[in-house]
């Protein structure tokens, strides 16, 4: 390669890597795997070493990708948060060992092996045994202050026990267990939101939420694996970790000392398969030199410590021809490209279909029908296409064109600003959207109508028996029994289940009608706040954003929903059919005491014992009313951590009673009836 060719390739690689860095860290939605990313980074680093005259201080090889956003305060790390050098083969690992031995002038040092958790790195600071601060990696020098969110993670101790240093930092990885990830994605899909690509992205997205109550609901977890600094008496990494365990931390579970490289390789071998049984994602093994004096003498490079290395497992992947692509239309009109593959075995199952995400990804990977594509299965349930094998491409292949018209109803597709997906705007006339809405309506968490599966819904549509959810209430046993494959008993069951759904509480009906972005939690808050569908239908964007968890986007979507005649007609028909369109006494929260009877209570700041949502619920359960802004009519302010000084001042000026989180609990606990 001559210098001109190198110049072009370097520019190309820098641009691509910057783009992927942004997708990974800022958007939390990467479209290539870590392995591809590392390969590109290596290629760039090699070229830069070969052509030092093309060096650039802003090259992606010089920085740790940034996850900085503008919504959180920026904190400078006391010790820079470095990345780790990667090794992809036992040979590369042996080279690491040789380098370390040569530099130390010793035999193989003792190594500590840990699993490499695939989540979001966090630096926690404790002072006098209290969690003071939690900061993300950011660009390695400055990170985001996400303390309020991190406080909600149950496995991170807020207060330590034992003999901890007065002030210290500990680092680890925040992760989302598979079970939580699956549940979260199911909810997002039901609410018409884009699902997260994998647990790591879901963790990154969660830790950057501005609403820590929502963070609390997502049940994140955290493993700690590193204590930087010189304040501890222990002179090995292992002893420090064990000591930190005594103070209450959840230390890397599989941490294992190894005295030889053979033991290290054995650890790697064992966990390659065993990690699949773990309830969270790991993508490799981290090998650290145990002795801190050794660590110190080896030192750091600009990006990585010389005393540790990450052995990355190759993701399980296969290469197979892409036969065709289906463009599926979901209930919200979102178009999802799904690849049909020549069936092939991958990680124990036969894969026939794979997700292609959206048009941007098809363009970026330049995927064509007939291409041999690489398919990977990470933590996610649906395998994904991560690249193509250029050498097997046919000379005559043509780029895959994303449709401009809806594959089902022919309406021109739209791509709303800020959305990665295309949508069919024909919500009223597009069959898969109509059917999808009914499927959502009858789903277990909505109206819970069983006896009608996806196929039956399609049959009901094609036979003209229903055109929307309200038509379900006109179905009778004789009408159903006429349908092919519908026995009298199933017809009876289905009609009985439809009848029973008339008792389903208002909040679930509201969720079931499928207003875009209105998930279960939002539906519950809306039902509680407005009490009935008429009040909700009349609400303005300003009124709607007063409701907990309702932001501008959800509010707009609700207002828009109720401007459409078809939606109004559907709601009217459902009301006529006898569904619950208002909150009843039984739906209201149970009363625990009358400690706050008639009081309007404002909560502000962050709370350590309870999420904001649960605090609001508690206020209602004790007879109070939660209001959002401080005014002369406010009775009490519950002041959490980091409450703004302006709010405190206003409350003081207006003579409003101010109580701390603990005082609030004593107040309600002393009034609550003792439980049996
Ligand atoms: S040690 C200075 N140990 O991997 C070294 N990192 O690719 C501090 N990671 O930034 C890191 N599991 O976010 C360490 N057991 C483990 C880890 C681990 C996951 C992450 C961490 C780090 C990244 C480097």
Boltz pocket constraint, residues with backbone or C-beta under 6 A from the ligand:
constraints:
  - pocket:
      binder: B
      contacts: [[A, 82], [A, 83], [A, 84], [A, 114], [A, 115], [A, 116], [A, 117], [A, 118], [A, 119], [A, 120], [A, 121], [A, 172], [A, 173], [A, 225], [A, 226], [A, 252], [A, 286], [A, 305], [A, 308], [A, 310]]
      max_distance: 6.0
